[in-house]
Structures are given as C-alpha cells and as structure tokens.
C-alpha cells in the first residue's frame, strides 16, 4: 500500500525523491518523508498529511548536494498519521523505510528497550531500524547487520535501508510486499511501483521474496539471505512516462474512463484471430478450459465484481459450476479444491496480499491457477500456472475503471473460448459472440460521449447521503461495482442488493425521496426487476433507471432514465458500468472530494 522510492547516482536527488513520491500518491497514504545524505549525516524530513506538507518542509533542501536517499508515503497501520510515525525511521547509524507489518515488533521492542534504545514513534517499523543498528554495532558491516536483523523479524516487508557510514549505498529487501529495482546509467532506483522511476529508465528488476539488493550508482548486486549471488534478467516497461500523466484531464480517474475504448482494443484484439477468440498455449491452453470440472474465482473489491460477471457468463455459456470467493474469506477456510478444478485469480496490481495468499492455498490443494492481472512480472503472475495480461497500462486513480472493464472483457473471452472447445458453441455462434466483443469499444465510446447527460444527473443526486442500487443476476454484479465506485470516491453511503431480496428486509429502508438506482438490462428479467422498482416507487423513492430499449416503455414512473445501446445480455455490464463510473465521478467532484486519492484507501492493498 505504501509508496517507496530510493535513489543512488549522480543527480541531486532531494527534489527527485519528492517528485517520485508524487507519482506514487495513488497507492494511498496519510504521511510522507525522505531521508538523504548531506555533509556526512543523514537528514530526515517528515510530514503528516499530503506531500505538499512535506514540500514546504523541504524548501531549504532543494539545492543541497545529495546523491543518495530514500522516500516513503505511509498508510497508517501502527500509530496514527503523525510526523513522528511517518517514515523513514532512524537509529544512530541506520535509517529505513518499510512497507508491510512486523508481527513480533512488541517482543523486539522489549528487547531493544533493554539494550538502551528509546522509541520516538508508535510504529512497528522503528523496531527494525533499532534492530539493524544493534547488529551494525556488533558486526561493523552494513549487509551483515541487515541479514542478522531479518533473522529476528517475523512478518511481511519491503525495506529500503541506508547507513550513515556508507553514503553511496542502499540495501533493500523484499518479503511478500512488492519491490522493484530501476536500472539507469550511472544511477539506480528502488521503488514499490514503476511510475516512480519511469521518467529516468524503462529497465527494471522484480525482487523476489527473500532477495536482498545492494544498490550503488554503477551497479546492483542481488544476493540471498546467505549472501549467495543471484542472477536476474532485466525487464522493460512497455509504456511511456506520459501514460502516467493526466494529459490535460482534471483527474486521472476521468482520463482513465476515457481510455477504456482503447484499452478494450488492447486487451482483446491480440487475442482475436480469424474472427474467433484464440489464446496462445503458453497463455491459456484449450486443455485447461476443456478439462476443468469446476472453477473458483478468487479476488477482492472491484476484481471480485469482475469475477461475478465472469461467473454468470461462464455458467451460462459453458454449463460449468463457478464459485466466486472473496480472497480474504477463502484464506480463512479449508477449501474443497482438487487437481481437476481450475482457479482463476483476478488482480489489477498482481500484488494484493489476500489474493496472493489465497492463490497459494489453491495451488497447495492441487488446483491449476490462471491469473488475470495487469502488471507484468507481479507476484500473482509469477505464482500462477498461466497468466492472461489485460495490457491496461498504468492505472493511477485509486478507484479502478479501465482495468475493471479490461478484466470483464477477459472474462468474456475465456467464457467464449471455453464454450467453443467444449463443443457448446459452434463456429457461427463463436464468431457472432466474438463480433459482439469487437463492437464493445465503439459502444463504450458512444456512452462516454454522453458524459454531459450523466453530469446533469450527478447534479441531481450529489446532495444525498444514502443511496441504494438494485439489479438481478448480471445487473446485480454491475450494481455492486456501481455502488462501490460511488461510496469510495464520494463518501455517500451506498448499498447494492439483488432486487429479489428487496422484500426480505431491505424495503424497510425505503422512505420518501430515497434515491434508488435500478439496473434493467437483462431481457429475460425485465418484468421482474421493473416490478421491484415499482415497489420502491410506491414508497415515494426517487428512481434512476439504467436500462435497454425493451425496458424503456415500462419505466415510465422513473424520475431519471438512462437508455443504453442494445447488446446481448452477457456483455451489458461493460456498458452499464460507464454511466455508473461517470455519475460517481461527477458526484465526487461536485462534493469537493479528492477523486484520485479517496481517504483511507490504497491502490495496491499489501497488508491483511
């Protein structure tokens, strides 16, 4: 969740560190800080709140001569968002930053207190700084001190560490939490994500759990816990620095919504040949789809909603049982998976800790694992047997939009290919369904062009503090995502319900002028869903209906109506999500919310 940057090279890096932290704001944070070498000492500057507060404290340091330093954006876990709890944390010789959780920090703190160390913060991280300092005083060797400390630490972590006596060196360590090494000319970087260094280099290494990297200006050395050297192959970023910039849009979120049509093309076109969906065997072999007796989808948040859409479509087209599991809940059970089952894991970042742990449990049961991820070389991608990349490029806004659309597009393609290889879809039907997928970018573009219409609707709903979504089957899955978008960026209390459950308790919450957004896009369920909306209309709710043309005449009682283009039932979630995203965005803007960086949230959730 936290943002990490480290630099060693020839550039004057005070400004560089802070600017790099700005590129990582989307990960979520409530304080920030930097530590860098200057005149033989380590200067540390930290501030609670936004990075602007750190910049104000850094005004006297922009021109100091410093060529090595570390920076961090913190999302509070142990101790509140204060200057004292912000990273980096320091001891006499050591300064470090940390992403993760040190589970045994209380016993380490007790031991270090006995050794005479005092603590200035409430964090678990400060224990690591003092512990490494303790071993440095014993060994006199920076790397040995780090390794000895790691032997005592229990938990998850990515560390970036500097030592007062070695001003041209950074040691970084990865255990679970993501960490990358950017490889430059006469300079090297460590970071939690690519945007932090893509302005300077496209070459990078992915750190594996248990690996230790020693960064100097002209070289990077990677070793294991026993100091055995590890050879690693550099990867190359496939997108440009400009892709991580707003490009004239007021927020990343609206930019990324507008990018959805091109992203759908990037996700689908390379996998469509001769009018049919085709995956390479190395990516997704037909045998995997043909032989699976059942499917379990593991994900969190929006990715889980994409999994629900995938479930409905696979079950309809392929007649295979599909279970969608919240990854954190799956971890707490004893799952009934076998080698005959297929597990599909969905994650934008590929680093979601609960999802990664659930993946490992599925593999331990013998299940084959297929992941749908965006970030190449991410932990989930590396742990999976097969990977379908969404090729979404960087998604900076915390609230996912284009990545969600790409995930459900992959779900459609998997479902169609699976139905075909199982003999449940002939050539003509397969080509017809593929043709529908190829129309999606155009249909999505037509909806984005109606943004002024959706902005006007947003103005009518931005003053409410409670709101409900109703839908059935695929519309229910889409409602869950629409509700999540609204609540996470506008802070309006929003709940989504299966429309048929309305009379089993939820209708008691419907009062005069209560806003209800009803999705009515599934042709075989129109009459039932309309009937549910009439029930809330009878209780004087305010209704916004999102429907297809067949339902339009039945929704004469709706206060507001959005009519979507006609398309097959299976792909309607790709269309209904666009007005839901745009309405949520404009409501959040009207309410003065920080759209790209909603409070308490992070893009990549790497803690449990």
Backbone torsions as a table, in degrees:
resi	resn	phi	psi	omega
1	UNK	NA	-44.0	-178.1
2	UNK	-70.8	157.1	176.5
3	UNK	-98.3	138.0	-177.8
4	UNK	-127.7	136.2	172.0
5	UNK	-142.3	140.9	173.5
6	UNK	-142.5	145.1	-178.3
7	UNK	-140.9	137.0	168.3
8	UNK	-141.0	128.0	-176.9
9	UNK	174.7	-147.1	-175.6
10	UNK	-107.8	-10.5	179.2
11	UNK	-75.5	153.8	170.9
12	UNK	-77.0	114.7	-159.1
13	UNK	-105.3	2.9	-179.2
14	UNK	-60.2	-50.4	178.7
15	UNK	-66.5	-39.7	-179.2
16	UNK	-57.5	-44.7	-178.4
17	UNK	-61.3	-45.2	-178.3
18	UNK	-68.2	-41.7	178.1
19	UNK	-62.7	-38.3	178.1
20	UNK	-64.3	-38.6	177.2
21	UNK	-61.5	-34.1	178.3
22	UNK	-62.4	-35.6	179.5
23	UNK	-70.5	-14.0	-178.8
24	UNK	-105.5	8.5	-177.4
25	UNK	-59.0	-31.0	-178.2
26	UNK	-60.9	-18.8	-178.3
27	UNK	-72.3	-13.5	-179.9
28	UNK	93.4	132.7	-178.9
29	UNK	-168.5	163.3	174.8
30	UNK	-136.0	4.6	171.6
31	UNK	-160.7	166.3	-179.4
32	UNK	-151.4	164.7	-179.9
33	UNK	-171.0	161.4	176.9
34	UNK	-137.4	155.1	171.9
35	UNK	-137.5	135.5	-176.0
36	UNK	-151.9	158.3	-179.1
37	UNK	-81.9	135.5	177.6
38	UNK	-156.5	120.1	178.8
39	UNK	53.4	42.7	174.1
40	UNK	80.7	3.8	177.7
41	UNK	-128.7	166.6	175.1
42	UNK	-98.4	116.9	175.3
43	UNK	-88.5	133.7	178.7
44	UNK	-124.0	128.4	179.3
45	UNK	-129.3	126.1	-175.7
46	UNK	-137.9	152.9	179.4
47	UNK	-155.3	136.1	172.7
48	UNK	-73.6	157.5	178.1
49	UNK	86.9	-156.6	-175.7
50	UNK	-72.1	163.5	-178.4
51	UNK	-62.8	-24.7	176.1
52	UNK	-55.6	-34.9	178.3
53	UNK	-67.0	-37.6	175.7
54	UNK	-66.2	-41.3	-179.4
55	UNK	-59.4	-40.6	179.5
56	UNK	-61.3	-39.4	179.5
57	UNK	-73.1	-19.6	-176.5
58	UNK	-91.7	0.2	-172.8
59	UNK	-56.8	-31.6	-179.2
60	UNK	-86.1	0.9	-175.0
61	UNK	-113.4	-4.5	-173.3
62	UNK	-58.8	-33.2	-174.9
63	UNK	-103.5	6.3	179.6
64	UNK	-70.2	151.2	-179.3
65	UNK	-81.0	104.4	179.0
66	UNK	-146.3	133.1	-174.1
67	UNK	-125.5	8.7	179.2
68	UNK	-152.3	131.4	179.5
69	UNK	-172.4	173.2	-179.2
70	UNK	-133.4	152.8	179.3
71	UNK	-144.0	157.8	-170.0
72	UNK	-154.0	139.5	165.4
73	UNK	-111.8	128.2	-172.7
74	UNK	-106.7	138.5	169.0
75	UNK	-110.0	114.8	-167.0
76	UNK	-60.0	130.5	169.8
77	UNK	-123.6	-61.1	178.6
78	UNK	-102.5	104.4	-177.5
79	UNK	91.7	148.1	-175.1
80	UNK	-71.4	175.3	-179.5
81	UNK	-79.4	82.9	-179.5
82	UNK	-122.0	166.3	175.4
83	UNK	-57.6	-42.8	-176.1
84	UNK	-65.6	-35.1	-177.3
85	UNK	-85.4	-12.7	178.3
86	UNK	-64.6	153.6	175.5
87	UNK	-93.4	160.2	0.4
88	UNK	-73.9	158.3	174.4
89	UNK	-109.4	146.9	-171.2
90	UNK	-129.7	152.4	168.3
91	UNK	-125.4	-162.4	-174.9
92	UNK	-63.4	-43.1	-176.9
93	UNK	-113.2	-18.7	-169.5
94	UNK	-115.8	140.4	169.4
95	UNK	-132.4	136.5	-176.6
96	UNK	-150.0	162.5	171.7
97	UNK	-125.2	163.1	-168.4
98	UNK	-153.9	134.9	168.7
99	UNK	-117.9	124.5	-179.4
100	UNK	133.9	-160.9	-177.5
101	UNK	-135.2	127.0	172.1
102	UNK	-93.6	107.0	-171.1
103	UNK	-71.2	-31.7	-176.8
104	UNK	-103.8	31.4	-175.0
105	UNK	-66.5	-28.3	-178.9
106	UNK	-65.6	-43.2	179.6
107	UNK	-71.5	-34.1	175.6
108	UNK	-65.7	-39.6	179.8
109	UNK	-64.0	-41.2	178.4
110	UNK	-62.1	-43.7	178.5
111	UNK	-62.2	-45.8	-176.7
112	UNK	-68.6	-34.0	176.1
113	UNK	-62.0	-39.7	176.6
114	UNK	-63.4	-27.2	179.8
115	UNK	-85.5	1.9	175.6
116	UNK	99.7	4.3	179.3
117	UNK	-81.0	141.3	175.4
118	UNK	-112.8	153.1	-173.7
119	UNK	-116.1	132.7	-178.2
120	UNK	-100.8	-7.5	-175.8
121	UNK	-131.3	175.6	176.1
122	UNK	-99.5	8.2	-169.9
123	UNK	-84.7	159.0	169.9
124	UNK	-74.7	-27.8	-174.1
125	UNK	-65.2	-36.0	-177.1
126	UNK	-60.6	-28.2	177.6
127	UNK	-63.0	-35.3	179.7
128	UNK	-66.5	-40.2	178.8
129	UNK	-62.1	-47.0	-179.5
130	UNK	-68.2	-36.3	-179.6
131	UNK	-65.7	-41.9	177.6
132	UNK	-67.8	-36.2	175.7
133	UNK	-63.8	-41.2	178.6
134	UNK	-58.3	-46.2	-179.3
135	UNK	-75.0	-27.9	176.7
136	UNK	-65.4	-38.4	177.7
137	UNK	-66.4	-28.6	178.4
138	UNK	-78.5	-41.3	-171.5
139	UNK	-99.4	-28.5	-174.6
140	UNK	69.9	11.8	-177.8
141	UNK	-128.1	124.2	-175.1
142	UNK	-58.5	-54.5	-176.9
143	UNK	-63.7	-42.8	179.0
144	UNK	-61.4	-37.3	179.5
145	UNK	-64.8	-41.4	178.5
146	UNK	-63.4	-47.1	-177.4
147	UNK	-62.9	-42.7	178.3
148	UNK	-62.2	-41.3	179.4
149	UNK	-64.6	-39.8	179.5
150	UNK	-60.3	-31.9	177.9
151	UNK	-65.3	-22.7	-179.9
152	UNK	-95.9	-18.2	-173.4
153	UNK	-89.3	132.8	176.3
154	UNK	-119.0	126.5	179.6
155	UNK	149.7	-158.1	177.8
156	UNK	-115.9	145.3	-177.0
157	UNK	-166.0	154.0	157.9
158	UNK	-130.9	120.5	-178.7
159	UNK	-110.9	142.5	165.1
160	UNK	-123.5	124.6	-167.1
161	UNK	-132.1	137.0	170.8
162	UNK	-125.7	154.6	-177.9
163	UNK	-123.4	132.7	-176.4
164	UNK	-53.7	-33.1	-174.9
165	UNK	-87.8	-3.2	179.6
166	UNK	-133.0	77.4	-169.5
167	UNK	-71.3	-4.7	178.9
168	UNK	-114.0	29.8	-172.8
169	UNK	-144.3	141.0	171.0
170	UNK	-126.4	132.1	171.5
171	UNK	-107.5	130.7	177.3
172	UNK	-129.7	148.3	-173.8
173	UNK	-135.4	140.8	178.1
174	UNK	-124.1	131.0	170.5
175	UNK	-141.4	101.9	-177.5
176	UNK	77.1	-60.3	-173.5
177	UNK	-71.0	140.1	-170.3
178	UNK	-66.8	146.0	177.8
179	UNK	-155.7	130.9	179.9
180	UNK	-120.2	153.8	174.7
181	UNK	-116.5	117.3	176.0
182	UNK	-87.2	130.6	-174.4
183	UNK	-106.6	109.6	-180.0
184	UNK	-109.7	-173.6	175.5
185	UNK	-96.9	109.1	-177.7
186	UNK	70.6	17.4	178.5
187	UNK	-161.4	149.8	178.9
188	UNK	-141.8	155.6	-173.2
189	UNK	-130.6	153.4	162.5
190	UNK	-123.3	147.2	-177.5
191	UNK	-161.6	158.1	175.0
192	UNK	-82.4	-17.3	179.7
193	UNK	-157.7	159.1	-171.7
194	UNK	-61.7	-39.5	-177.3
195	UNK	-54.3	-23.4	-178.2
196	UNK	-65.4	-28.3	-176.9
197	UNK	-126.1	0.2	-174.4
198	UNK	-64.7	-21.8	175.7
199	UNK	-63.6	-22.4	-173.2
200	UNK	-112.6	-27.9	-179.2
201	UNK	-160.4	149.4	175.5
202	UNK	-104.4	-6.0	-179.4
203	UNK	-91.5	137.6	-177.8
204	UNK	-154.7	161.5	172.9
205	UNK	-114.9	145.8	173.8
206	UNK	-99.8	119.3	177.2
207	UNK	-74.5	135.4	175.9
208	UNK	-95.7	156.0	176.6
209	UNK	-54.5	134.8	178.8
210	UNK	88.9	-4.7	-179.4
211	UNK	-89.8	148.8	179.0
212	UNK	-123.2	129.9	178.6
213	UNK	-116.2	135.7	175.4
214	UNK	-109.9	113.1	-176.8
215	UNK	-99.6	127.2	168.9
216	UNK	-129.1	169.9	-173.9
217	UNK	-58.8	-38.3	-172.8
218	UNK	-108.0	1.5	179.5
219	UNK	-160.6	158.0	172.8
220	UNK	-128.6	127.1	178.1
221	UNK	-115.7	129.3	179.5
222	UNK	-115.3	130.3	-179.0
223	UNK	-135.2	166.6	172.6
224	UNK	-94.3	-173.6	-174.7
225	UNK	-65.6	-19.1	177.3
226	UNK	-97.8	10.2	179.0
227	UNK	70.0	18.5	172.6
228	UNK	-74.9	132.9	-178.4
229	UNK	-66.7	146.1	179.0
230	UNK	-122.5	125.2	176.3
231	UNK	-86.6	130.8	-178.9
232	UNK	-129.0	145.2	-179.9
233	UNK	-96.5	123.4	179.4
234	UNK	-65.6	146.7	172.4
235	UNK	-106.7	165.1	179.9
236	UNK	-124.7	129.8	177.1
237	UNK	-66.5	136.6	-175.9
238	UNK	-97.8	1.2	178.5
239	UNK	-123.3	165.6	-174.3
240	UNK	-97.3	163.6	177.5
241	UNK	-55.2	-37.0	-176.9
242	UNK	-62.6	-25.4	-179.4
243	UNK	-66.6	-21.0	178.8
244	UNK	-97.6	12.4	176.6
245	UNK	-107.5	161.7	-175.0
246	UNK	-73.6	-23.3	175.7
247	UNK	61.0	35.7	177.4
248	UNK	92.3	-10.4	176.9
249	UNK	-81.1	151.5	-179.5
250	UNK	-70.2	-26.4	-179.4
251	UNK	-142.9	154.7	175.2
252	UNK	-63.8	-35.9	-175.7
253	UNK	-59.9	-46.2	-178.2
254	UNK	-70.0	-35.1	175.1
255	UNK	-59.6	-44.6	-175.5
256	UNK	-71.6	-32.2	172.7
257	UNK	-62.2	-44.1	-179.8
258	UNK	-67.1	-21.7	178.4
259	UNK	-82.0	-8.3	-172.7
260	UNK	-56.1	-45.6	179.5
261	UNK	-57.3	-44.3	-179.4
262	UNK	-68.8	-33.1	178.3
263	UNK	-67.8	-40.2	177.3
264	UNK	-59.9	-39.9	176.9
265	UNK	-64.6	-44.3	-178.7
266	UNK	-63.4	-34.2	-179.4
267	UNK	-75.5	-40.4	-170.0
268	UNK	-95.3	-43.5	-170.0
269	UNK	-57.6	-41.2	178.9
270	UNK	-64.2	-13.6	-176.7
271	UNK	-110.7	15.7	176.8
272	UNK	-121.4	117.7	-179.0
273	UNK	-132.8	134.4	179.9
274	UNK	54.9	36.5	175.7
275	UNK	76.1	12.2	-178.9
276	UNK	-134.9	150.3	175.2
277	UNK	-70.0	128.5	179.4
278	UNK	-139.2	125.5	174.0
279	UNK	-103.3	143.5	172.0
280	UNK	-65.9	148.6	-179.0
281	UNK	-59.3	-36.0	-179.9
282	UNK	-68.7	-24.8	-179.6
283	UNK	-87.1	-52.5	-178.6
284	UNK	-158.3	96.4	-178.6
285	UNK	-71.1	146.9	178.2
286	UNK	-58.2	-33.6	-177.7
287	UNK	-60.4	-34.3	179.7
288	UNK	-64.3	-40.4	-179.9
289	UNK	-75.9	-33.3	-176.9
290	UNK	-74.1	-35.0	-171.0
291	UNK	-94.8	-14.1	-175.3
292	UNK	-63.9	126.5	178.8
293	UNK	-81.6	-31.3	175.3
294	UNK	-154.7	166.3	-177.2
295	UNK	-129.5	136.2	171.1
296	UNK	-118.2	127.6	178.2
297	UNK	-104.8	127.7	-179.2
298	UNK	-115.7	130.3	-178.9
299	UNK	-170.5	174.4	176.7
300	UNK	-133.8	151.0	172.3
301	UNK	58.7	-135.0	-178.3
302	UNK	-60.4	-35.3	178.1
303	UNK	-61.4	-34.5	177.1
304	UNK	-67.7	-37.1	176.5
305	UNK	-65.4	-38.4	174.4
306	UNK	-62.3	-37.0	176.6
307	UNK	-63.6	-36.1	177.9
308	UNK	-65.3	-41.0	175.8
309	UNK	-61.0	-45.6	179.8
310	UNK	-60.0	-40.3	178.5
311	UNK	-57.7	-52.1	-176.5
312	UNK	-59.5	-42.0	-175.2
313	UNK	-72.6	-42.7	177.9
314	UNK	-62.8	-45.0	-178.7
315	UNK	-62.7	-37.6	-179.3
316	UNK	-71.3	-46.6	-174.3
317	UNK	-81.6	-30.7	-169.8
318	UNK	-112.9	-13.2	-179.0
319	UNK	55.2	42.6	175.9
320	UNK	-116.9	137.1	179.7
321	UNK	-69.0	132.6	179.2
322	UNK	-128.4	127.0	174.6
323	UNK	-110.2	135.7	175.2
324	UNK	-107.2	123.6	-175.4
325	UNK	-119.7	132.3	168.1
326	UNK	-67.1	124.9	-170.5
327	UNK	-57.7	-40.2	-178.1
328	UNK	-66.5	-32.2	177.2
329	UNK	-75.2	-39.3	178.0
330	UNK	-57.7	-38.1	-179.2
331	UNK	-63.0	-28.3	-175.5
332	UNK	-88.3	2.4	-178.2
333	UNK	-113.9	-179.4	170.9
334	UNK	-110.4	90.6	-169.9
335	UNK	-66.7	147.8	179.7
336	UNK	-100.1	74.4	177.4
337	UNK	-115.2	151.6	177.8
338	UNK	-134.0	177.9	179.5
339	UNK	-69.1	-12.6	177.2
340	UNK	-87.0	-6.1	-178.2
341	UNK	-98.1	154.1	175.6
342	UNK	-111.5	131.7	174.5
343	UNK	-108.7	127.8	175.8
344	UNK	-109.4	124.4	-178.6
345	UNK	-111.3	130.3	-177.7
346	UNK	-120.9	126.9	178.3
347	UNK	-160.0	130.1	176.9
348	UNK	-64.6	-53.6	-174.3
349	UNK	-76.6	-28.5	-173.6
350	UNK	74.8	11.5	-177.6
351	UNK	-125.4	2.3	-178.0
352	UNK	-58.3	118.4	-167.9
353	UNK	-63.1	-46.2	179.8
354	UNK	-61.8	-40.0	-179.3
355	UNK	-67.9	-40.4	178.2
356	UNK	-62.6	-43.7	179.7
357	UNK	-65.2	-39.2	178.2
358	UNK	-65.4	-39.1	176.4
359	UNK	-56.8	-46.4	-178.7
360	UNK	-63.7	-36.1	176.1
361	UNK	-63.8	-42.2	179.6
362	UNK	-62.4	-42.4	178.7
363	UNK	-64.8	-37.6	179.1
364	UNK	-63.4	-25.6	177.6
365	UNK	-81.8	-5.6	-179.9
366	UNK	96.9	-2.1	-178.9
367	UNK	-71.4	141.5	170.0
368	UNK	-74.4	144.2	-175.3
369	UNK	-121.0	125.3	172.5
370	UNK	-112.0	126.3	178.6
371	UNK	-109.6	145.5	172.7
372	UNK	-113.9	104.4	-175.1
373	UNK	-136.6	166.2	179.0
374	UNK	-101.7	-40.5	-170.5
375	UNK	-86.8	117.2	-179.9
376	UNK	-65.9	134.8	177.7
377	UNK	77.4	9.6	-179.9
378	UNK	-70.4	167.1	-175.6
379	UNK	-59.8	-44.1	-179.4
380	UNK	-65.1	-40.7	178.0
381	UNK	-61.3	-42.5	-176.9
382	UNK	-71.4	-30.0	-178.4
383	UNK	-81.9	-14.6	-174.0
384	UNK	-85.5	156.5	174.7
385	UNK	-75.1	-35.8	-179.8
386	UNK	-140.7	150.7	-177.1
387	UNK	-135.8	130.6	167.8
388	UNK	-110.3	111.4	179.2
389	UNK	-83.2	141.5	-179.5
390	UNK	-84.6	-17.0	178.8
391	UNK	54.8	45.4	-176.8
392	UNK	-83.4	-18.2	-171.5
393	UNK	74.7	-174.5	-177.3
394	UNK	-67.8	133.9	171.6
395	UNK	-115.7	111.2	-169.8
396	UNK	-92.7	-41.4	178.9
397	UNK	-59.6	140.2	179.3
398	UNK	-61.6	-42.4	179.5
399	UNK	-77.0	115.0	-176.9
400	UNK	-70.6	143.2	176.2
401	UNK	-134.8	-72.3	-176.9
402	UNK	-64.9	-34.0	-180.0
403	UNK	-67.2	-38.7	175.9
404	UNK	-60.7	-45.9	-179.6
405	UNK	-61.7	-38.6	178.5
406	UNK	-67.4	-37.9	179.6
407	UNK	-62.7	-44.3	-179.2
408	UNK	-72.9	-27.2	174.4
409	UNK	-64.1	-40.9	175.4
410	UNK	-63.5	-39.7	177.1
411	UNK	-58.9	-42.5	176.8
412	UNK	-59.8	-45.1	-176.5
413	UNK	-65.3	-40.9	177.5
414	UNK	-62.1	-44.7	-178.7
415	UNK	-61.8	-44.2	-178.3
416	UNK	-66.1	-44.9	179.6
417	UNK	-64.2	-39.6	-179.5
418	UNK	-64.0	-43.1	178.8
419	UNK	-63.2	-38.0	-178.2
420	UNK	-68.0	-48.3	-176.2
421	UNK	-71.7	-18.7	176.6
422	UNK	-90.9	1.8	177.3
423	UNK	78.1	15.6	-179.5
424	UNK	-96.2	-1.5	179.4
425	UNK	-142.4	119.7	-179.9
426	UNK	-80.7	177.9	-175.6
427	UNK	-57.0	-44.6	-176.8
428	UNK	-64.5	-45.0	179.5
429	UNK	-66.5	-37.2	179.6
430	UNK	-63.7	-46.3	179.0
431	UNK	-65.0	-36.7	179.2
432	UNK	-64.8	-44.5	179.5
433	UNK	-66.0	-41.1	177.4
434	UNK	-62.1	-37.8	176.9
435	UNK	-62.4	-36.9	175.3
436	UNK	-61.6	-43.6	178.6
437	UNK	-61.6	-39.4	-179.1
438	UNK	-67.3	-20.9	178.1
439	UNK	-82.5	-15.8	-173.8
440	UNK	-57.3	-45.5	-179.7
441	UNK	-56.7	-40.2	179.1
442	UNK	-66.7	-42.1	-179.8
443	UNK	-66.5	-40.6	177.6
444	UNK	-64.3	-41.4	177.5
445	UNK	-58.8	-40.1	-179.4
446	UNK	-64.8	-32.0	178.1
447	UNK	-76.1	-40.3	177.7
448	UNK	-61.6	-33.6	178.3
449	UNK	-65.1	-17.7	179.1
450	UNK	-92.7	18.0	-178.0
451	UNK	-52.4	-42.5	178.8
452	UNK	-57.1	-35.9	176.8
453	UNK	-62.4	-44.1	-178.1
454	UNK	-72.5	-30.1	176.2
455	UNK	-66.8	-38.9	177.3
456	UNK	-62.5	-40.7	177.7
457	UNK	-65.0	-39.6	178.5
458	UNK	-57.6	-38.6	179.8
459	UNK	-62.2	-30.0	-179.3
460	UNK	-77.9	-18.5	-173.9
461	UNK	-116.0	-3.0	-172.3
462	UNK	-71.9	-16.8	-177.6
463	UNK	-88.1	-6.6	-179.1
464	UNK	-79.7	153.8	177.2
465	UNK	-111.2	-8.8	178.3
466	UNK	-139.0	144.2	-176.6
467	UNK	-157.6	146.8	-179.8
468	UNK	-122.0	147.9	172.4
469	UNK	-115.5	140.6	175.4
470	UNK	-130.8	142.2	176.4
471	UNK	-171.9	163.4	179.0
472	UNK	-120.0	139.1	176.1
473	UNK	54.9	-118.9	-178.8
474	UNK	-61.1	-31.8	176.1
475	UNK	-68.4	-30.5	175.4
476	UNK	-67.6	-44.2	177.3
477	UNK	-59.4	-43.8	178.5
478	UNK	-65.9	-35.1	177.9
479	UNK	-63.0	-40.8	178.4
480	UNK	-59.2	-42.4	179.6
481	UNK	-70.0	-40.5	177.7
482	UNK	-61.9	-41.5	178.8
483	UNK	-64.4	-42.7	179.3
484	UNK	-63.2	-43.3	179.2
485	UNK	-58.5	-45.4	-176.0
486	UNK	-64.1	-47.7	-174.5
487	UNK	-70.3	-35.9	-173.1
488	UNK	-75.4	-24.8	-178.6
489	UNK	-110.5	-21.5	-178.6
490	UNK	-107.3	-14.3	-178.5
491	UNK	67.1	16.7	171.6
492	UNK	-77.3	133.6	176.1
493	UNK	-68.2	117.5	-174.3
494	UNK	-135.7	138.0	178.9
495	UNK	-132.8	143.1	176.1
496	UNK	-112.7	136.2	-178.9
497	UNK	-130.9	145.7	167.4
498	UNK	-63.1	126.0	-170.1
499	UNK	-57.3	-33.6	179.9
500	UNK	-68.7	-16.2	178.7
501	UNK	-85.6	-5.2	-175.9
502	UNK	-52.2	-46.2	-174.9
503	UNK	-78.9	-4.4	179.4
504	UNK	-95.8	36.6	174.1
505	UNK	129.2	-42.3	-172.6
506	UNK	-64.4	-32.3	-176.1
507	UNK	-62.2	-18.2	177.6
508	UNK	-65.4	-19.0	-179.5
509	UNK	-89.7	-6.0	-178.5
510	UNK	-83.7	117.7	-179.2
511	UNK	-128.4	179.5	-179.7
512	UNK	-53.0	128.6	173.9
513	UNK	67.1	13.7	175.3
514	UNK	-67.3	123.3	-178.5
515	UNK	-74.9	132.9	178.0
516	UNK	-131.2	125.2	175.2
517	UNK	-101.4	116.8	-178.6
518	UNK	-108.5	129.4	176.5
519	UNK	-100.0	125.9	-175.7
520	UNK	-134.5	73.9	-176.1
521	UNK	-118.8	-6.8	-176.7
522	UNK	-95.7	112.5	-168.9
523	UNK	-57.3	-35.7	-176.8
524	UNK	-81.3	-4.7	-177.6
525	UNK	-119.9	7.5	-174.4
526	UNK	-57.4	-51.3	-174.2
527	UNK	-63.1	-39.3	-179.4
528	UNK	-67.2	-43.8	-178.5
529	UNK	-69.1	-40.2	176.5
530	UNK	-59.2	-39.9	178.4
531	UNK	-61.2	-41.2	177.8
532	UNK	-63.9	-40.4	179.1
533	UNK	-68.2	-31.7	175.2
534	UNK	-65.0	-33.2	177.7
535	UNK	-62.8	-41.5	179.0
536	UNK	-76.2	-29.5	175.8
537	UNK	-63.8	-37.7	178.9
538	UNK	-64.1	-18.5	178.1
539	UNK	-105.3	20.8	171.3
540	UNK	67.1	27.8	173.4
541	UNK	-69.3	157.9	172.6
542	UNK	-96.8	123.2	-169.1
543	UNK	-113.5	126.8	166.6
544	UNK	-108.8	115.6	-178.9
545	UNK	-105.5	133.6	175.6
546	UNK	-115.5	116.1	-167.6
547	UNK	-143.4	176.4	171.2
548	UNK	-103.3	164.6	-175.6
549	UNK	-51.9	-37.7	-179.9
550	UNK	-59.6	-25.4	-176.9
551	UNK	-93.3	-12.2	-170.2
552	UNK	-57.4	-44.8	-175.7
553	UNK	-69.7	-22.8	-179.2
554	UNK	-82.8	-11.6	-175.0
555	UNK	-106.3	35.5	-179.6
556	UNK	-59.5	-22.2	-175.8
557	UNK	-87.5	-7.8	-178.1
558	UNK	-67.9	142.2	177.5
559	UNK	-73.7	-34.2	178.5
560	UNK	-138.7	145.1	-174.6
561	UNK	-137.6	131.1	172.7
562	UNK	-119.4	119.9	-179.3
563	UNK	-103.4	121.6	-177.9
564	UNK	-88.3	160.5	172.6
565	UNK	-62.3	150.3	178.4
566	UNK	-74.0	135.5	178.0
567	UNK	-158.9	163.3	177.5
568	UNK	-56.7	149.1	-178.0
569	UNK	-50.7	-41.6	-171.7
570	UNK	-60.2	-32.3	-174.5
571	UNK	-101.6	4.9	-178.4
572	UNK	-60.7	-32.0	176.8
573	UNK	-58.4	-27.9	177.3
574	UNK	-68.4	-26.1	-179.3
575	UNK	-92.4	-45.9	-176.5
576	UNK	-64.1	-27.0	-177.8
577	UNK	-68.7	-25.3	-176.1
578	UNK	-66.6	-53.7	175.8
579	UNK	-62.0	-32.9	178.3
580	UNK	-64.7	-41.6	177.8
581	UNK	-65.4	-45.8	-176.8
582	UNK	-68.2	-39.1	177.2
583	UNK	-64.9	-44.2	178.2
584	UNK	-60.5	-44.7	-180.0
585	UNK	-58.6	-49.8	-175.4
586	UNK	-70.8	-32.6	173.7
587	UNK	-61.4	-45.6	-179.2
588	UNK	-62.1	-41.4	178.0
589	UNK	-62.8	-45.7	-179.1
590	UNK	-63.2	-29.9	179.2
591	UNK	-86.7	1.3	176.8
592	UNK	75.3	24.8	-177.9
593	UNK	-83.8	156.6	176.5
594	UNK	-82.7	90.9	-166.4
595	UNK	-59.8	-46.4	-175.3
596	UNK	-76.9	-22.2	-175.1
597	UNK	-131.4	67.6	-178.6
598	UNK	-62.9	150.3	-173.4
599	UNK	-60.7	142.1	173.4
600	UNK	67.8	2.4	-175.0
601	UNK	-109.9	155.9	178.3
602	UNK	-136.2	150.9	-179.4
603	UNK	-69.8	-45.7	-177.5
604	UNK	-116.1	111.7	-174.0
605	UNK	-91.3	100.8	-174.5
606	UNK	-111.2	20.9	170.0
607	UNK	-124.9	160.3	-176.5
608	UNK	-84.2	NA	NA
